[in-house]
């Protein structure tokens, strides 16, 4: 597997377009479209929030019942959540607009929305946006990048990733884009992720691959502890790489899993690092845990701790907050046996061992914590399992952004 530059248009047969439809924002692109030149197997995972947006309901039905999907339409600014029957009708009308413009059956058109909850979509603007994008579809990296920019809300930067690998002598590509900055605590944000591949694989294995991989990628990030009404990950595979169809969990399936994981983890970390108001990506890595599940619980407990996130923002080596978060995670361990470290590009420092503070320099610790990517390393001394989780620091700007989000 090799990482490459690109996003949703990196794989063969995938095109993208974006436009400024004026749905909520008046000064930027706010709609994107992804289209496969051939019908594609589709997999999806969705929010576990009981309150689910209309696009989530629409997409879940298509992924479950249809053999193929061929297009995705995304809008930013209005979430189409808590909008009743009218909101679901707008999903249908958006899909029908794609059918009119591109002759793709409406039942093969997926939709996604992100933004303010409770507002109805301006359907006329959406329809015009679909018409404009249908005329501007291209396979180019530039179009893929524009699509990644168009789906942002409070994000400060677009998020893309791609990787290639070989199957049966054929080059296979996996590419993706996502958005997410606030309301992110996926349990499968608003977190939206769209991944494309030209791999030929059965729909059943595609769904299984996605469902298993999100457990160690998107579900291991948190910005603010809020699980959105709109969280969606969609994965399309159009088979245009020309490999023999993967129908069992063989070596080729494992290669795909590796590439899919790399793309998903890269996108997940980009979301965590771009959390609303964030100045740093905050990673917690737990090693030598007794079970994988315990390692994941412990790691996520630390990155979800508001006090720890605030300490990271202040470059304060307040290891007591980390120990506290580990302690209330629900995992039983001996606090006097574990070791805690801070590490970043600036170095690595032991801060806690044998139940007390280690002999460390506060100045050196502050320097390590001042980097844009900071890791808390937790050595549990209990076994051989490990896991990582990603979040961000908690800043003054997070409150400012969310105090007036609707305006």
ABEGO torsion letter per residue (X at the ends): XBBBBEBAAABBGBBBBBBBAGAABAABBABBBBBBABBBBBBBBBBABABBBAAAAAAAAAAAABABBABBBBBBGBAGBGAEAAAAAAAAAAAAAAAAAAGBBAAABBBBBBEBBGBBBBAAAAAAAAAAAAAABBABAAAAAAAAAAABBABABBBBBBBBBBBGGBBBBBBBBBBEABGBBBBXXBBBBBBBBABBBBAAAAAAAAAAAAAABAAABBAAGBBBAABBBBBBBAGAAGBBBBABBBAAAAAAAAAAAAAAAAAAAAAAAABBGBABBBBBBBBGBABAAAAAAAAAAAAABAAAAAAAAAGBBBAAAAAAAAAAAGBBBBAAABBBBBBBAAEBBBABBGGBBBBBBAAAAAAAAABABBBBBBBAGABABBBBBBBBBBBAAAAAAAAAAAX
